[in-house]
Amino acid sequence: MVEKFPENCEGRFYVDTHCINCSLCPEIAVGIFATNHEEGFEYVVRQPETEQEFQLVAEAMKLCPASAIRDNG
């Protein structure tokens, strides 16, 4: 069963257990995504606040090779 990582902050966007730890999302949206290096996955550390940040998250979602970034909004 696919689940959301508990490290994700509360809010609209999150990373689920499909994540393959490619580290693409924290490169695209710096400060929005972070990497848990010990367990090997990315997660949302804070929700986007500006239009530019929303666009970066949308780009990360589009480019995610595992389709692990989700939008529950």
Backbone as a chain_set.jsonl record, in Angstrom:
{"seq": "MVEKFPENCEGRFYVDTHCINCSLCPEIAVGIFATNHEEGFEYVVRQPETEQEFQLVAEAMKLCPASAIRDNG", "coords": {"N": [[0.836, -1.185, 0.0], [0.555, 2.195, -0.842], [1.836, 4.902, 0.901], [1.981, 8.049, 2.623], [4.988, 9.616, 3.549], [5.82, 10.046, 6.98], [7.462, 12.186, 7.607], [6.797, 14.289, 5.968], [5.627, 17.642, 5.946], [2.603, 19.111, 7.25], [-0.066, 19.725, 4.97], [-0.918, 20.567, 1.562], [0.807, 19.333, -0.414], [2.79, 16.355, -0.735], [5.174, 13.64, -0.375], [5.088, 10.306, -1.422], [5.413, 6.735, -0.661], [6.317, 5.686, -3.057], [8.598, 6.897, -3.776], [11.882, 7.006, -5.101], [14.242, 8.016, -4.275], [15.689, 9.782, -5.948], [16.512, 12.367, -5.751], [15.829, 14.564, -7.28], [13.672, 16.374, -6.855], [14.409, 18.049, -4.549], [16.427, 19.453, -5.793], [15.145, 20.896, -7.754], [13.102, 22.357, -6.4], [14.267, 23.985, -4.145], [14.481, 24.041, -0.654], [11.82, 23.432, -0.323], [11.553, 20.695, -0.643], [13.222, 17.988, 0.994], [15.842, 15.628, 1.805], [15.867, 12.45, 3.262], [18.552, 11.052, 4.18], [19.447, 8.798, 5.539], [17.375, 6.891, 5.368], [16.69, 6.975, 2.739], [14.855, 8.628, 1.004], [12.832, 11.329, -0.329], [11.067, 14.216, 0.968], [8.416, 16.551, 1.799], [9.383, 19.462, 3.212], [8.479, 21.984, 3.755], [5.531, 23.77, 2.829], [4.778, 25.231, -0.376], [4.724, 28.805, -0.818], [4.666, 31.033, -2.468], [3.762, 32.074, -5.823], [5.816, 31.406, -7.584], [7.097, 29.368, -6.138], [5.029, 27.458, -6.1], [4.978, 26.872, -8.813], [7.492, 25.683, -9.106], [7.155, 23.379, -7.55], [5.156, 22.149, -9.064], [6.636, 21.634, -11.382], [8.515, 19.826, -10.334], [6.767, 17.739, -9.673], [5.896, 16.981, -12.231], [8.287, 16.068, -13.37], [9.103, 14.011, -11.722], [10.361, 10.805, -11.581], [9.136, 8.618, -10.422], [6.569, 9.298, -9.913], [5.895, 10.179, -7.335], [5.323, 12.47, -5.929], [2.68, 14.082, -4.517], [-0.525, 15.748, -4.656], [-2.886, 16.819, -2.57], [-4.732, 18.768, -2.664]], "CA": [[0.0, 0.0, 0.0], [1.312, 3.434, -0.93], [1.54, 5.79, 2.014], [2.734, 9.296, 2.701], [6.02, 9.562, 4.583], [5.451, 10.89, 8.125], [8.329, 13.36, 7.645], [6.164, 15.381, 5.23], [4.914, 18.618, 6.763], [1.172, 19.178, 6.971], [-0.429, 20.582, 3.853], [-1.411, 20.094, 0.278], [1.755, 18.498, -1.156], [3.546, 15.377, 0.04], [5.864, 12.584, -1.127], [4.64, 8.999, -0.936], [6.396, 5.652, -0.6], [6.84, 5.333, -4.379], [9.846, 7.649, -3.956], [13.069, 6.178, -5.365], [15.407, 8.748, -3.778], [16.481, 10.306, -7.065], [16.943, 13.698, -5.308], [15.512, 15.582, -8.272], [12.772, 17.404, -6.326], [15.081, 19.099, -3.793], [17.233, 20.263, -6.701], [14.225, 21.783, -8.469], [12.407, 23.234, -5.453], [15.147, 24.104, -2.976], [13.806, 24.522, 0.543], [10.483, 22.832, -0.239], [11.811, 19.272, -0.461], [14.466, 17.611, 1.664], [16.168, 14.216, 1.658], [16.219, 11.637, 4.419], [19.681, 10.286, 3.645], [19.562, 7.503, 6.233], [16.362, 5.929, 4.912], [16.668, 7.016, 1.283], [13.672, 9.17, 0.347], [12.602, 12.759, -0.226], [9.803, 14.579, 1.609], [8.114, 17.98, 1.783], [9.795, 20.056, 4.477], [7.552, 23.097, 3.947], [4.632, 23.96, 1.696], [5.076, 26.433, -1.157], [3.982, 29.99, -0.389], [4.564, 32.006, -3.556], [3.427, 31.507, -7.129], [7.036, 30.796, -8.111], [7.307, 28.091, -5.437], [4.026, 26.527, -6.606], [5.43, 26.459, -10.144], [8.61, 24.753, -8.923], [6.592, 22.105, -7.092], [4.487, 21.56, -10.235], [7.701, 21.107, -12.239], [9.037, 18.625, -9.673], [5.755, 16.684, -9.832], [5.918, 16.563, -13.631], [9.539, 15.384, -13.695], [9.368, 12.907, -10.786], [10.335, 9.539, -12.332], [8.324, 7.606, -9.725], [5.244, 9.903, -9.636], [5.75, 10.057, -5.885], [4.907, 13.74, -5.337], [1.216, 14.108, -4.585], [-1.248, 16.977, -4.347], [-4.199, 16.469, -2.039], [-5.494, 20.01, -2.62]], "C": [[0.884, 1.254, 0.0], [0.862, 4.36, 0.197], [2.392, 7.045, 1.91], [3.77, 9.155, 3.808], [5.64, 10.49, 5.736], [6.313, 12.145, 8.25], [7.74, 14.549, 6.889], [5.484, 16.339, 6.197], [3.429, 18.577, 6.386], [0.919, 20.082, 5.78], [-0.76, 19.824, 2.597], [-0.49, 19.08, -0.417], [2.483, 17.549, -0.219], [4.228, 14.397, -0.904], [5.425, 11.256, -0.528], [5.736, 7.942, -1.076], [6.81, 5.095, -1.966], [8.21, 5.961, -4.631], [11.039, 6.699, -4.112], [14.371, 6.891, -4.985], [16.306, 9.24, -4.911], [17.048, 11.693, -6.76], [16.706, 14.801, -6.328], [14.662, 16.708, -7.669], [13.483, 18.435, -5.448], [16.024, 19.959, -4.635], [16.367, 21.283, -7.429], [13.618, 22.815, -7.527], [13.185, 23.265, -4.134], [14.356, 24.687, -1.802], [12.4, 24.001, 0.725], [10.622, 21.34, 0.05], [13.136, 19.071, 0.257], [14.652, 16.102, 1.489], [16.465, 13.596, 3.016], [17.306, 10.697, 3.915], [19.806, 8.912, 4.292], [18.601, 6.464, 5.69], [16.146, 5.966, 3.407], [15.359, 7.438, 0.655], [13.632, 10.684, 0.532], [11.256, 12.989, 0.457], [9.63, 16.091, 1.539], [8.424, 18.542, 3.162], [8.971, 21.301, 4.808], [6.728, 23.271, 2.677], [5.02, 25.224, 0.932], [4.18, 27.593, -0.718], [3.771, 30.998, -1.511], [4.189, 31.292, -4.849], [4.638, 30.814, -7.739], [7.294, 29.444, -7.449], [6.284, 27.046, -5.884], [4.428, 26.005, -7.979], [6.586, 25.472, -10.049], [8.121, 23.385, -8.449], [5.891, 21.401, -8.252], [5.51, 20.951, -11.19], [8.283, 19.815, -11.644], [8.064, 17.465, -9.816], [5.799, 16.105, -11.251], [7.139, 15.706, -13.956], [9.855, 14.194, -12.785], [9.267, 11.563, -11.516], [9.462, 8.462, -11.683], [6.891, 8.093, -9.461], [4.915, 9.847, -8.164], [5.328, 11.352, -5.197], [3.409, 13.88, -5.584], [0.657, 15.462, -4.158], [-2.624, 16.582, -3.85], [-5.111, 17.686, -1.966], [-6.478, 20.081, -3.724]], "O": [[1.846, 1.343, 0.763], [-0.332, 4.57, 0.412], [3.394, 7.081, 1.196], [3.468, 8.636, 4.883], [5.184, 11.609, 5.498], [5.921, 13.084, 8.943], [8.131, 15.691, 7.132], [4.84, 15.909, 7.154], [3.061, 18.066, 5.329], [1.606, 21.087, 5.598], [-0.865, 18.598, 2.588], [-0.967, 18.078, -0.95], [2.76, 17.88, 0.934], [3.898, 14.331, -2.089], [5.389, 11.086, 0.69], [6.837, 8.225, -1.548], [7.574, 4.131, -2.029], [8.898, 5.599, -5.586], [11.187, 5.73, -3.366], [15.462, 6.433, -5.325], [17.53, 9.127, -4.839], [17.969, 12.145, -7.44], [17.323, 15.863, -6.244], [14.913, 17.88, -7.95], [13.189, 19.622, -5.584], [16.379, 21.067, -4.233], [16.805, 22.403, -7.689], [13.619, 24.01, -7.824], [12.793, 22.642, -3.147], [13.658, 25.691, -1.942], [11.836, 24.111, 1.813], [9.901, 20.789, 0.882], [14.052, 19.884, 0.139], [13.733, 15.395, 1.076], [17.22, 14.15, 3.815], [17.016, 9.672, 3.298], [20.233, 7.96, 3.639], [18.955, 5.292, 5.561], [15.488, 5.084, 2.855], [14.795, 6.694, -0.147], [14.29, 11.245, 1.409], [10.416, 12.092, 0.522], [10.579, 16.821, 1.255], [7.809, 18.154, 4.155], [8.782, 21.639, 5.977], [7.187, 22.95, 1.581], [5.53, 26.177, 1.521], [3.038, 27.394, -0.304], [2.789, 31.741, -1.497], [4.285, 30.069, -4.953], [4.504, 29.751, -8.345], [7.667, 28.483, -8.122], [6.627, 25.873, -6.032], [4.238, 24.825, -8.276], [6.653, 24.522, -10.83], [8.62, 22.354, -8.9], [6.02, 20.187, -8.407], [5.281, 19.876, -11.744], [8.513, 18.84, -12.36], [8.48, 16.332, -10.055], [5.745, 14.889, -11.438], [7.048, 14.742, -14.716], [10.791, 13.444, -13.062], [8.198, 11.218, -12.019], [9.091, 7.492, -12.344], [6.095, 7.378, -8.854], [3.794, 9.511, -7.78], [5.007, 11.341, -4.008], [2.941, 13.804, -6.721], [1.283, 16.209, -3.406], [-3.441, 16.068, -4.614], [-6.141, 17.654, -1.293], [-7.209, 21.065, -3.838]]}, "num_chains": 1, "name": "protein.A"}
